[in-house]
C-alpha cells in the first residue's frame, strides 16, 4: 500500500509503537516527511533487504538502517548499499 499523509500524528505514533520493530523503516520515513514537510518516501532496499527511507532532493535520510548493520543515522546521497530497487526473495 502507498503511504498517505498523516492526518493525526499522535494516533500514528501510538500505532507505530504497537508495531515496533515491524514496519518501522516505513513508519519513520512517514514521520520524517511529516515533520520536515518535504521529501519522497522510497520503498527500496538496504543491502538487498526490503527497506524504506526518505529522499529529499539528491539526498536520503535513513534512521533505521542499523537494523541491517548500517549506520544509526545516514544523511547523504543515495549510494550502495541503499537502492531504489526492491530485491525479490524466494523461499526454497
Biopython code that builds the backbone (N, CA, C, O; Angstrom):
import numpy as np
from Bio.PDB.StructureBuilder import StructureBuilder

atoms = [
    (1, "UNK", "N", (0.846, -1.171, 0.000)),
    (1, "UNK", "CA", (0.000, 0.000, 0.000)),
    (1, "UNK", "C", (0.893, 1.235, 0.000)),
    (1, "UNK", "O", (1.921, 1.257, 0.676)),
    (2, "UNK", "N", (0.508, 2.257, -0.749)),
    (2, "UNK", "CA", (1.267, 3.513, -0.753)),
    (2, "UNK", "C", (1.061, 4.232, 0.556)),
    (2, "UNK", "O", (0.016, 4.116, 1.195)),
    (3, "UNK", "N", (2.087, 4.984, 0.947)),
    (3, "UNK", "CA", (1.998, 5.757, 2.182)),
    (3, "UNK", "C", (1.144, 6.995, 1.947)),
    (3, "UNK", "O", (1.181, 7.600, 0.875)),
    (4, "UNK", "N", (0.387, 7.354, 2.951)),
    (4, "UNK", "CA", (-0.506, 8.505, 2.871)),
    (4, "UNK", "C", (-0.073, 9.562, 3.865)),
    (4, "UNK", "O", (0.618, 9.251, 4.835)),
    (5, "UNK", "N", (-0.470, 10.820, 3.637)),
    (5, "UNK", "CA", (-0.163, 11.858, 4.616)),
    (5, "UNK", "C", (-0.744, 11.504, 5.991)),
    (5, "UNK", "O", (-1.758, 10.812, 6.092)),
    (6, "UNK", "N", (-0.095, 11.983, 7.022)),
    (6, "UNK", "CA", (-0.506, 11.689, 8.388)),
    (6, "UNK", "C", (-1.508, 12.746, 8.842)),
    (6, "UNK", "O", (-1.155, 13.914, 9.002)),
    (7, "UNK", "N", (-2.755, 12.336, 9.048)),
    (7, "UNK", "CA", (-3.796, 13.276, 9.484)),
    (7, "UNK", "C", (-3.691, 13.562, 10.980)),
    (7, "UNK", "O", (-3.837, 14.710, 11.400)),
    (8, "UNK", "N", (-3.442, 12.539, 11.782)),
    (8, "UNK", "CA", (-3.366, 12.693, 13.229)),
    (8, "UNK", "C", (-2.064, 12.053, 13.700)),
    (8, "UNK", "O", (-1.995, 10.836, 13.875)),
    (9, "UNK", "N", (-1.039, 12.865, 13.905)),
    (9, "UNK", "CA", (0.293, 12.346, 14.204)),
    (9, "UNK", "C", (0.320, 11.571, 15.526)),
    (9, "UNK", "O", (1.065, 10.596, 15.632)),
    (10, "UNK", "N", (-0.458, 11.964, 16.530)),
    (10, "UNK", "CA", (-0.453, 11.252, 17.812)),
    (10, "UNK", "C", (-0.970, 9.816, 17.671)),
    (10, "UNK", "O", (-0.374, 8.883, 18.209)),
    (11, "UNK", "N", (-2.070, 9.645, 16.954)),
    (11, "UNK", "CA", (-2.581, 8.285, 16.773)),
    (11, "UNK", "C", (-1.633, 7.471, 15.897)),
    (11, "UNK", "O", (-1.494, 6.262, 16.085)),
    (12, "UNK", "N", (-0.992, 8.122, 14.954)),
    (12, "UNK", "CA", (0.003, 7.454, 14.122)),
    (12, "UNK", "C", (1.163, 6.933, 14.977)),
    (12, "UNK", "O", (1.601, 5.796, 14.803)),
    (13, "UNK", "N", (1.657, 7.756, 15.891)),
    (13, "UNK", "CA", (2.765, 7.350, 16.756)),
    (13, "UNK", "C", (2.357, 6.220, 17.695)),
    (13, "UNK", "O", (3.144, 5.307, 17.944)),
    (14, "UNK", "N", (1.140, 6.275, 18.214)),
    (14, "UNK", "CA", (0.653, 5.181, 19.058)),
    (14, "UNK", "C", (0.617, 3.875, 18.273)),
    (14, "UNK", "O", (1.041, 2.832, 18.771)),
    (15, "UNK", "N", (0.112, 3.937, 17.055)),
    (15, "UNK", "CA", (0.053, 2.757, 16.202)),
    (15, "UNK", "C", (1.464, 2.237, 15.917)),
    (15, "UNK", "O", (1.704, 1.030, 15.956)),
    (16, "UNK", "N", (2.405, 3.158, 15.627)),
    (16, "UNK", "CA", (3.780, 2.766, 15.330)),
    (16, "UNK", "C", (4.421, 2.044, 16.502)),
    (16, "UNK", "O", (5.139, 1.064, 16.303)),
    (17, "UNK", "N", (4.173, 2.512, 17.728)),
    (17, "UNK", "CA", (4.724, 1.852, 18.914)),
    (17, "UNK", "C", (4.211, 0.418, 19.020)),
    (17, "UNK", "O", (4.956, -0.487, 19.395)),
    (18, "UNK", "N", (2.935, 0.217, 18.688)),
    (18, "UNK", "CA", (2.351, -1.126, 18.735)),
    (18, "UNK", "C", (2.968, -2.060, 17.692)),
    (18, "UNK", "O", (2.977, -3.275, 17.888)),
    (19, "UNK", "N", (3.481, -1.514, 16.589)),
    (19, "UNK", "CA", (4.065, -2.305, 15.503)),
    (19, "UNK", "C", (5.537, -2.631, 15.730)),
    (19, "UNK", "O", (6.067, -3.547, 15.102)),
    (20, "UNK", "N", (6.210, -1.891, 16.624)),
    (20, "UNK", "CA", (7.659, -1.998, 16.793)),
    (20, "UNK", "C", (8.108, -3.422, 17.037)),
    (20, "UNK", "O", (7.461, -4.110, 17.827)),
    (21, "UNK", "N", (9.180, -3.923, 16.409)),
    (21, "UNK", "CA", (10.028, -3.229, 15.436)),
    (21, "UNK", "C", (9.569, -3.398, 13.994)),
    (21, "UNK", "O", (10.183, -2.837, 13.087)),
    (22, "UNK", "N", (8.505, -4.157, 13.761)),
    (22, "UNK", "CA", (7.994, -4.393, 12.413)),
    (22, "UNK", "C", (7.556, -3.086, 11.766)),
    (22, "UNK", "O", (6.923, -2.253, 12.415)),
    (23, "UNK", "N", (7.884, -2.904, 10.514)),
    (23, "UNK", "CA", (7.448, -1.774, 9.680)),
    (23, "UNK", "C", (8.048, -0.429, 10.064)),
    (23, "UNK", "O", (7.614, 0.593, 9.533)),
    (24, "UNK", "N", (9.012, -0.384, 10.949)),
    (24, "UNK", "CA", (9.481, 0.903, 11.443)),
    (24, "UNK", "C", (10.260, 1.731, 10.429)),
    (24, "UNK", "O", (10.313, 2.953, 10.571)),
    (25, "UNK", "N", (10.862, 1.129, 9.419)),
    (25, "UNK", "CA", (11.535, 1.955, 8.421)),
    (25, "UNK", "C", (10.504, 2.806, 7.670)),
    (25, "UNK", "O", (10.730, 3.995, 7.445)),
    (26, "UNK", "N", (9.387, 2.210, 7.288)),
    (26, "UNK", "CA", (8.337, 2.971, 6.618)),
    (26, "UNK", "C", (7.690, 3.979, 7.534)),
    (26, "UNK", "O", (7.390, 5.101, 7.126)),
    (27, "UNK", "N", (7.475, 3.579, 8.779)),
    (27, "UNK", "CA", (6.849, 4.492, 9.736)),
    (27, "UNK", "C", (7.730, 5.707, 9.998)),
    (27, "UNK", "O", (7.235, 6.832, 10.065)),
    (28, "UNK", "N", (9.032, 5.484, 10.146)),
    (28, "UNK", "CA", (9.909, 6.623, 10.409)),
    (28, "UNK", "C", (10.043, 7.517, 9.180)),
    (28, "UNK", "O", (10.204, 8.729, 9.316)),
    (29, "UNK", "N", (9.981, 6.939, 7.986)),
    (29, "UNK", "CA", (10.024, 7.756, 6.772)),
    (29, "UNK", "C", (8.799, 8.670, 6.703)),
    (29, "UNK", "O", (8.917, 9.845, 6.358)),
    (30, "UNK", "N", (7.630, 8.130, 7.029)),
    (30, "UNK", "CA", (6.406, 8.943, 7.053)),
    (30, "UNK", "C", (6.516, 10.033, 8.119)),
    (30, "UNK", "O", (6.146, 11.182, 7.877)),
    (31, "UNK", "N", (7.019, 9.675, 9.286)),
    (31, "UNK", "CA", (7.177, 10.628, 10.395)),
    (31, "UNK", "C", (8.142, 11.752, 10.007)),
    (31, "UNK", "O", (7.851, 12.925, 10.240)),
    (32, "UNK", "N", (9.290, 11.400, 9.417)),
    (32, "UNK", "CA", (10.248, 12.417, 8.995)),
    (32, "UNK", "C", (9.655, 13.343, 7.940)),
    (32, "UNK", "O", (9.821, 14.561, 8.009)),
    (33, "UNK", "N", (8.964, 12.761, 6.966)),
    (33, "UNK", "CA", (8.344, 13.584, 5.919)),
    (33, "UNK", "C", (7.328, 14.545, 6.531)),
    (33, "UNK", "O", (7.251, 15.710, 6.140)),
    (34, "UNK", "N", (6.558, 14.056, 7.485)),
    (34, "UNK", "CA", (5.562, 14.890, 8.146)),
    (34, "UNK", "C", (6.239, 16.065, 8.861)),
    (34, "UNK", "O", (5.802, 17.207, 8.723)),
    (35, "UNK", "N", (7.294, 15.792, 9.615)),
    (35, "UNK", "CA", (7.948, 16.848, 10.388)),
    (35, "UNK", "C", (8.786, 17.784, 9.531)),
    (35, "UNK", "O", (8.862, 18.978, 9.821)),
    (36, "UNK", "N", (9.412, 17.270, 8.487)),
    (36, "UNK", "CA", (10.230, 18.121, 7.625)),
    (36, "UNK", "C", (9.389, 18.850, 6.581)),
    (36, "UNK", "O", (9.809, 19.866, 6.027)),
    (37, "UNK", "N", (8.197, 18.318, 6.321)),
    (37, "UNK", "CA", (7.290, 18.967, 5.373)),
    (37, "UNK", "C", (7.687, 18.801, 3.915)),
    (37, "UNK", "O", (7.196, 19.528, 3.053)),
    (38, "UNK", "N", (8.563, 17.861, 3.634)),
    (38, "UNK", "CA", (9.016, 17.662, 2.261)),
    (38, "UNK", "C", (9.599, 16.267, 2.111)),
    (38, "UNK", "O", (9.810, 15.563, 3.098)),
    (39, "UNK", "N", (9.853, 15.881, 0.889)),
    (39, "UNK", "CA", (10.519, 14.617, 0.621)),
    (39, "UNK", "C", (9.628, 13.609, -0.065)),
    (39, "UNK", "O", (8.414, 13.782, -0.178)),
    (40, "UNK", "N", (10.274, 12.543, -0.519)),
    (40, "UNK", "CA", (9.586, 11.440, -1.190)),
    (40, "UNK", "C", (9.962, 10.154, -0.463)),
    (40, "UNK", "O", (11.138, 9.897, -0.205)),
    (41, "UNK", "N", (8.972, 9.361, -0.140)),
    (41, "UNK", "CA", (9.210, 8.088, 0.530)),
    (41, "UNK", "C", (9.585, 7.057, -0.523)),
    (41, "UNK", "O", (8.844, 6.816, -1.475)),
    (42, "UNK", "N", (10.752, 6.454, -0.330)),
    (42, "UNK", "CA", (11.272, 5.470, -1.280)),
    (42, "UNK", "C", (11.132, 4.080, -0.687)),
    (42, "UNK", "O", (11.669, 3.794, 0.383)),
    (43, "UNK", "N", (10.413, 3.224, -1.383)),
    (43, "UNK", "CA", (10.317, 1.812, -0.999)),
    (43, "UNK", "C", (11.356, 1.071, -1.828)),
    (43, "UNK", "O", (11.096, 0.668, -2.961)),
    (44, "UNK", "N", (12.536, 0.897, -1.243)),
    (44, "UNK", "CA", (13.644, 0.285, -1.955)),
    (44, "UNK", "C", (14.272, -0.816, -1.142)),
    (44, "UNK", "O", (13.592, -1.724, -0.664)),
    (45, "UNK", "N", (15.598, -0.727, -0.987)),
    (45, "UNK", "CA", (16.294, -1.761, -0.231)),
    (45, "UNK", "C", (17.568, -1.204, 0.398)),
    (45, "UNK", "O", (18.098, -0.171, -0.012)),
    (46, "UNK", "N", (18.031, -1.928, 1.405)),
    (46, "UNK", "CA", (19.338, -1.694, 2.005)),
    (46, "UNK", "C", (20.028, -3.048, 2.037)),
    (46, "UNK", "O", (19.553, -3.986, 2.679)),
    (47, "UNK", "N", (21.158, -3.141, 1.334)),
    (47, "UNK", "CA", (21.914, -4.389, 1.280)),
    (47, "UNK", "C", (21.019, -5.571, 0.877)),
    (47, "UNK", "O", (21.100, -6.661, 1.443)),
    (48, "UNK", "N", (20.170, -5.314, -0.117)),
    (48, "UNK", "CA", (19.245, -6.300, -0.702)),
    (48, "UNK", "C", (18.106, -6.727, 0.227)),
    (48, "UNK", "O", (17.409, -7.701, -0.058)),
    (49, "UNK", "N", (17.915, -6.013, 1.325)),
    (49, "UNK", "CA", (16.767, -6.238, 2.217)),
    (49, "UNK", "C", (15.724, -5.169, 1.913)),
    (49, "UNK", "O", (16.078, -4.009, 1.706)),
    (50, "UNK", "N", (14.465, -5.532, 1.883)),
    (50, "UNK", "CA", (13.399, -4.546, 1.680)),
    (50, "UNK", "C", (13.549, -3.457, 2.731)),
    (50, "UNK", "O", (13.696, -3.746, 3.918)),
    (51, "UNK", "N", (13.510, -2.202, 2.287)),
    (51, "UNK", "CA", (13.750, -1.093, 3.210)),
    (51, "UNK", "C", (13.114, 0.172, 2.652)),
    (51, "UNK", "O", (13.009, 0.345, 1.438)),
    (52, "UNK", "N", (12.695, 1.045, 3.543)),
    (52, "UNK", "CA", (12.057, 2.303, 3.166)),
    (52, "UNK", "C", (12.813, 3.447, 3.817)),
    (52, "UNK", "O", (13.241, 3.351, 4.967)),
    (53, "UNK", "N", (12.974, 4.541, 3.061)),
    (53, "UNK", "CA", (13.701, 5.707, 3.565)),
    (53, "UNK", "C", (13.164, 6.951, 2.871)),
    (53, "UNK", "O", (12.393, 6.856, 1.916)),
    (54, "UNK", "N", (13.576, 8.110, 3.353)),
    (54, "UNK", "CA", (13.101, 9.385, 2.824)),
    (54, "UNK", "C", (14.153, 9.987, 1.910)),
    (54, "UNK", "O", (15.338, 10.008, 2.242)),
    (55, "UNK", "N", (13.717, 10.474, 0.764)),
    (55, "UNK", "CA", (14.607, 11.153, -0.177)),
    (55, "UNK", "C", (14.187, 12.616, -0.279)),
    (55, "UNK", "O", (13.011, 12.928, -0.464)),
    (56, "UNK", "N", (15.163, 13.498, -0.155)),
    (56, "UNK", "CA", (14.929, 14.931, -0.324)),
    (56, "UNK", "C", (15.986, 15.438, -1.295)),
    (56, "UNK", "O", (17.176, 15.457, -0.980)),
    (57, "UNK", "N", (15.547, 15.841, -2.462)),
    (57, "UNK", "CA", (16.498, 16.287, -3.480)),
    (57, "UNK", "C", (17.429, 15.151, -3.868)),
    (57, "UNK", "O", (16.980, 14.064, -4.233)),
    (58, "UNK", "N", (18.737, 15.409, -3.788)),
    (58, "UNK", "CA", (19.735, 14.405, -4.145)),
    (58, "UNK", "C", (20.214, 13.583, -2.954)),
    (58, "UNK", "O", (21.157, 12.802, -3.081)),
    (59, "UNK", "N", (19.574, 13.752, -1.795)),
    (59, "UNK", "CA", (19.997, 13.058, -0.579)),
    (59, "UNK", "C", (18.887, 12.203, 0.001)),
    (59, "UNK", "O", (17.707, 12.405, -0.283)),
    (60, "UNK", "N", (19.292, 11.242, 0.821)),
    (60, "UNK", "CA", (18.331, 10.451, 1.567)),
    (60, "UNK", "C", (18.570, 10.655, 3.052)),
    (60, "UNK", "O", (19.666, 11.018, 3.480)),
    (61, "UNK", "N", (17.525, 10.416, 3.825)),
    (61, "UNK", "CA", (17.615, 10.399, 5.280)),
    (61, "UNK", "C", (17.105, 9.033, 5.715)),
    (61, "UNK", "O", (15.981, 8.642, 5.402)),
    (62, "UNK", "N", (17.946, 8.325, 6.434)),
    (62, "UNK", "CA", (17.589, 6.983, 6.891)),
    (62, "UNK", "C", (18.015, 6.853, 8.345)),
    (62, "UNK", "O", (19.200, 6.950, 8.665)),
    (63, "UNK", "N", (17.042, 6.634, 9.224)),
    (63, "UNK", "CA", (17.364, 6.494, 10.650)),
    (63, "UNK", "C", (17.087, 5.086, 11.160)),
    (63, "UNK", "O", (17.005, 4.866, 12.368)),
    (64, "UNK", "N", (16.941, 4.118, 10.230)),
    (64, "UNK", "CA", (16.685, 2.737, 10.657)),
    (64, "UNK", "C", (17.558, 1.699, 9.952)),
    (64, "UNK", "O", (17.281, 0.505, 10.061)),
    (65, "UNK", "N", (18.596, 2.114, 9.238)),
    (65, "UNK", "CA", (19.462, 1.147, 8.545)),
    (65, "UNK", "C", (20.250, 0.289, 9.528)),
    (65, "UNK", "O", (20.778, -0.756, 9.149)),
    (66, "UNK", "N", (20.336, 0.716, 10.781)),
    (66, "UNK", "CA", (21.086, -0.076, 11.771)),
    (66, "UNK", "C", (20.462, -1.448, 12.000)),
    (66, "UNK", "O", (21.135, -2.351, 12.498)),
    (67, "UNK", "N", (19.197, -1.621, 11.648)),
    (67, "UNK", "CA", (18.588, -2.950, 11.788)),
    (67, "UNK", "C", (19.233, -3.958, 10.838)),
    (67, "UNK", "O", (19.093, -5.166, 11.030)),
    (68, "UNK", "N", (19.933, -3.471, 9.821)),
    (68, "UNK", "CA", (20.620, -4.332, 8.856)),
    (68, "UNK", "C", (22.143, -4.208, 8.984)),
    (68, "UNK", "O", (22.875, -4.622, 8.085)),
    (69, "UNK", "N", (22.620, -3.642, 10.094)),
    (69, "UNK", "CA", (24.054, -3.474, 10.294)),
    (69, "UNK", "C", (24.606, -2.175, 9.740)),
    (69, "UNK", "O", (25.819, -1.967, 9.736)),
    (70, "UNK", "N", (23.717, -1.289, 9.265)),
    (70, "UNK", "CA", (24.146, 0.005, 8.738)),
    (70, "UNK", "C", (24.243, 1.043, 9.839)),
    (70, "UNK", "O", (24.142, 0.712, 11.020)),
    (71, "UNK", "N", (24.439, 2.296, 9.461)),
    (71, "UNK", "CA", (24.561, 3.358, 10.457)),
    (71, "UNK", "C", (23.221, 3.648, 11.136)),
    (71, "UNK", "O", (22.159, 3.401, 10.564)),
    (72, "UNK", "N", (23.282, 4.176, 12.368)),
    (72, "UNK", "CA", (22.048, 4.549, 13.066)),
    (72, "UNK", "C", (21.354, 5.694, 12.341)),
    (72, "UNK", "O", (20.126, 5.721, 12.250)),
    (73, "UNK", "N", (22.126, 6.627, 11.833)),
    (73, "UNK", "CA", (21.581, 7.766, 11.087)),
    (73, "UNK", "C", (22.446, 7.969, 9.855)),
    (73, "UNK", "O", (23.672, 8.023, 9.946)),
    (74, "UNK", "N", (21.801, 8.079, 8.713)),
    (74, "UNK", "CA", (22.519, 8.389, 7.481)),
    (74, "UNK", "C", (21.790, 9.521, 6.776)),
    (74, "UNK", "O", (20.583, 9.448, 6.542)),
    (75, "UNK", "N", (22.536, 10.568, 6.439)),
    (75, "UNK", "CA", (22.042, 11.664, 5.619)),
    (75, "UNK", "C", (23.102, 11.876, 4.549)),
    (75, "UNK", "O", (24.243, 12.220, 4.855)),
    (76, "UNK", "N", (22.725, 11.672, 3.309)),
    (76, "UNK", "CA", (23.682, 11.818, 2.222)),
    (76, "UNK", "C", (23.107, 11.289, 0.927)),
    (76, "UNK", "O", (21.919, 10.979, 0.841)),
    (77, "UNK", "N", (23.962, 11.188, -0.083)),
    (77, "UNK", "CA", (23.474, 10.744, -1.391)),
    (77, "UNK", "C", (23.037, 9.285, -1.371)),
    (77, "UNK", "O", (23.515, 8.488, -0.563)),
    (78, "UNK", "N", (22.129, 8.956, -2.266)),
    (78, "UNK", "CA", (21.697, 7.566, -2.447)),
    (78, "UNK", "C", (22.853, 6.802, -3.080)),
    (78, "UNK", "O", (23.253, 7.089, -4.208)),
    (79, "UNK", "N", (23.383, 5.837, -2.354)),
    (79, "UNK", "CA", (24.510, 5.046, -2.838)),
    (79, "UNK", "C", (24.404, 3.655, -2.230)),
    (79, "UNK", "O", (23.685, 3.451, -1.251)),
    (80, "UNK", "N", (25.117, 2.705, -2.809)),
    (80, "UNK", "CA", (25.109, 1.360, -2.251)),
    (80, "UNK", "C", (25.629, 1.394, -0.820)),
    (80, "UNK", "O", (26.589, 2.110, -0.534)),
    (81, "UNK", "N", (25.017, 0.637, 0.081)),
    (81, "UNK", "CA", (24.081, -0.462, -0.126)),
    (81, "UNK", "C", (22.615, -0.041, -0.230)),
    (81, "UNK", "O", (21.758, -0.919, -0.316)),
    (82, "UNK", "N", (22.274, 1.265, -0.228)),
    (82, "UNK", "CA", (20.892, 1.689, -0.452)),
    (82, "UNK", "C", (20.590, 1.581, -1.937)),
    (82, "UNK", "O", (21.472, 1.755, -2.778)),
    (83, "UNK", "N", (19.342, 1.294, -2.245)),
    (83, "UNK", "CA", (18.932, 1.191, -3.637)),
    (83, "UNK", "C", (17.448, 1.487, -3.749)),
    (83, "UNK", "O", (16.677, 1.234, -2.823)),
    (84, "UNK", "N", (17.061, 2.024, -4.888)),
    (84, "UNK", "CA", (15.635, 2.186, -5.180)),
    (84, "UNK", "C", (15.021, 0.846, -5.570)),
    (84, "UNK", "O", (13.805, 0.667, -5.509)),
    (85, "UNK", "N", (15.864, -0.081, -5.965)),
    (85, "UNK", "CA", (15.400, -1.398, -6.416)),
    (85, "UNK", "C", (14.974, -2.236, -5.217)),
    (85, "UNK", "O", (15.667, -2.284, -4.201)),
    (86, "UNK", "N", (13.837, -2.888, -5.347)),
    (86, "UNK", "CA", (13.373, -3.845, -4.336)),
    (86, "UNK", "C", (13.769, -5.213, -4.840)),
    (86, "UNK", "O", (13.329, -5.639, -5.908)),
    (87, "UNK", "N", (14.592, -5.898, -4.083)),
    (87, "UNK", "CA", (15.048, -7.227, -4.471)),
    (87, "UNK", "C", (14.014, -8.253, -4.063)),
    (87, "UNK", "O", (13.553, -8.257, -2.921)),
    (88, "UNK", "N", (13.649, -9.122, -4.986)),
    (88, "UNK", "CA", (12.689, -10.187, -4.715)),
    (88, "UNK", "C", (13.420, -11.352, -4.060)),
    (88, "UNK", "O", (14.474, -11.774, -4.534)),
    (89, "UNK", "N", (12.872, -11.859, -2.991)),
    (89, "UNK", "CA", (13.465, -13.028, -2.361)),
    (89, "UNK", "C", (12.520, -14.204, -2.503)),
    (89, "UNK", "O", (11.303, -14.024, -2.532)),
    (90, "UNK", "N", (13.060, -15.385, -2.590)),
    (90, "UNK", "CA", (12.263, -16.593, -2.757)),
    (90, "UNK", "C", (12.659, -17.604, -1.701)),
    (90, "UNK", "O", (13.843, -17.797, -1.425)),
    (91, "UNK", "N", (11.664, -18.250, -1.112)),
    (91, "UNK", "CA", (11.937, -19.336, -0.194)),
    (91, "UNK", "C", (12.189, -20.603, -0.997)),
    (91, "UNK", "O", (11.518, -20.850, -2.000)),
    (92, "UNK", "N", (13.159, -21.412, -0.558)),
    (92, "UNK", "CA", (13.440, -22.654, -1.291)),
    (92, "UNK", "C", (12.969, -23.844, -0.494)),
    (92, "UNK", "O", (13.115, -24.982, -0.939)),
]
sb = StructureBuilder()
sb.init_structure("model")
sb.init_model(0)
sb.init_chain("A")
sb.init_seg("    ")
for serial, (resi, resn, name, xyz) in enumerate(atoms, 1):
    if name == "N":
        sb.init_residue(resn, " ", resi, " ")
    sb.init_atom(name, np.array(xyz, "f"), 0.0, 1.0, " ", f" {name:<3s}", serial, name[0])
structure = sb.get_structure()
